[in-house]
Amino acid sequence: MELRTASLIVLGLTLAAIPAAAQVLYGNGPINGTTDAWLINFSYTTSDTFSLLNNSTVRGFNFGAWETPGDELLSVDWLITSEPIDGGTLYASGTASGSNLTDQFVSTNQYGFDIDGITVTGLNVNLNANTTYWLNLQNAVSKGGNPVYWDENSGAGCTGNNGMGGGCPSMAESTCFECDNIPSESFDINGTAGTTPEPGTFVLFGSGLWGVAALRRKRWKSN
């Protein structure tokens, strides 16, 4: 019975150490694909705000893109900053490509553009709650070398902080001529909310379990 109890405790610790599945931490609404879109390559940057309900680890993000028919997004630079157009404090940055970027065709719109859903993974960025961050996209590279645009949805359907509505809709800006305060774009910020126990916590707890097991072994031998 004691061995079974100890095994169940160890199993519980093992499960607790497994990272939680990624969830939508901030959602600015679904892809629209029919209204407008803003360049994220050819030296243009487009930026949108988001905020988080809890201290969280950002694992990735999704966004809608307008592309030339048959084209495919190969890479895009992303930055998380305190000010638009990659200004202010830089919290994290990188280039999404290869296995960390997927491009899925959604539809073709009335202007002849392919509307694609882009998923970026592989991030590991710790951000605080109740802070306004800017997600900046730039230097996008497509297979055909064509323009790539971030889909505008004006925040319609925005669910903010994991359904709580905070920060909706996103503020947005672009480096195009006279493009301050543009309507916001379609994107989700994905990750895990809340804090996880420090590694030392598991070490101490594990040491305690081994101590209990050793004490019980000693008592059994003495009997």
N, C-alpha and C positions, 0 to 999 in steps of 0.2 A: 504493500500500500504506500509506504514511504517513497519507494523508488518511483512508483507511478506518479505521485504528487510532484516530486522533483522534476520528472520528465515533462509534466504539463507546464510547470513554471518556466523551464528552459524553452519550451516551445513558444510560450507567450512572449518571452523576451525576444526570441528570434523574429516573431511576427512584428513586434513593436519596432524592431530595427529596420524593417523593410520600408522604404520611402512610400508615402501615400501617392496614389495615382494623381496625375495632373488634372486640374480642374480650371474652369474659366474664372480668373480672378477679376477681370474687367472685360465687359463686352460692349462695344460701341454700335452694335446692331449688325444685321446681316448684309451681305453683298447686294447692292442695288443694280448696278450694271447698265442703267439706262439714262442717267442724268448727266454726269460729268465725271472727270478724273484728272489727276494731277501728276505731272512728270516726276519720276524718281531716278532718272539717269540723265546723261548729257549735261552734267554739272548742276542739275536741279536737285533740291532737297525738299521733301514735304514732311511736316511734323504735326503730330496730334498728341493731345494730353490724355493722361489716364491717372487714376489714383486707386489705392488699395484699401480695403476695409481692415485687413490685418497685416502685421509684419509677415512677409511672404518671400518665397523663393520662386522667381520667374524662371520657367523651364523653356518657354518658347512663345510664339505668337502666330496668329493667322491674319491674312488680309486679302482683300479682293484686288485683282489687277486687270487692266485692259491691255491686250496685246494684239499685235498684228496676226491675222489668221494663220494658224499653223505654227506660230512661234512658241518658244518655251523659255521661261526664266531659268537661267543657270546660276546666278548669284545676286546677292544684294547686300550692301553694307547697312548695318543698323547701329544706332546709338541711343542710349537712354540718358537724358540730360535734364537739367533744371530749367533750361530756357529753350525756346524754339530755335530751329535751324542750327542744331548742334552747339548751342551757346550755353553759357553758365557752367555749372559743375557737371563733369562727365562721370556718370555712375558706372557705365559699362558700354562696351562696343564690340563689334565683331563683323565678320563676313559670313553670311549663311550660304552654303553651297553643298554640293555632293549629297551625302546621305542625310544632311541636316536641313535640306530644302526639298519640298515636293510641290509640283505644279499640276493641278487638276483642272481640266476643262469643265466649265459649267454651262455656258451657252454662247451664242453669238448675238450681239445687240443690233439695234436698228442702224447703227453707224458703221457696221461691218467689222467691229472689233470682237475678238474672242474675249470672253469674260472667264477668268481663271481664279480658282481659289489657291492661295499660296500658304503652305504650312512650314513654319520654321521651328526646329527643335534643337536640342543640344545646349541650351543656355543654362547657366547656374548663377543667377543674379539675386542677391538678397536685398530687398527693398523694404522700407518702413511704411507703416500705415499712415493715412491722412496727410500725404504729401503729394503735390502735383508734379508729375513727371511728364517729359516729352519723349515720345517714340519718333525717331527720325529715320527715314528711309532715303537712301541715295546710292549712286554708283551702280545701279542695277545693270546686269549684263544678260542679254537674251541670246538665244542660239543664232538668231538671224541678225543680230546687231541693231535691232529696231527700238523705237521708243517704248518705254514701259510706264504705265500710269497707275496710280493708286486710286481705286474706285471711291467716288464720293457717295455717301448715303445720308449726309446731314445729321447723323446720329439717330436716325429713325429706328426704333426698336432697341435703343440703348438700354442695357440692364445694369450698367455701372458696376459697382463692387459686388460681384457674385450675386446679382439679383437685387441688391439693396438700393440701386439707383444713384449712388453717389458719383458725382462728377459728370453726369449726363447733361447734354451731349458733350463730346470732346471739343475743346478749342483746337483750331488748326491754322497753320500758316504754310506758305510755300515761298521759294526764292524766285518764282516767276515775277515779272514786272507788275508792281502794284497788286501783289497777291496776299497782303496781310489780312488776317481774319477771314480766311476762306471757310466754306462749309466743311464739316468734318468727314472723315473717311471710315470705311468699313474695316474693323479689325477686332480681334480678341487678344487679350493677354492671358497666357496659360501658366499654371504652376501649382505650387502647394502652399496653402495658407497656414499661418500659425508657426510656432517654433517647435523644434524637435529636441529631445534630450541630448545634452552634451555627451560625447563618447565616454568621458569619465564617469558619468552616471551609470552606464551599463557595466563598466569595470568594477565600480564599487558594489553594485547590486550582485554582479556575478561572484565577486569575492565573498560576499555574505552567504550566498547559496553554497559555495564550496565549504565554507566554514561550518554551516549547519550540517552538511553531508558528512564532513569529517567527524564532527561531534557525535552524530548518530552511529557512525561506523565504530567509534571507540566504545560507545555504550553497548553495542551489539556484541563486540568481542569480549567485554568484561562480563557479560551475561553467559 
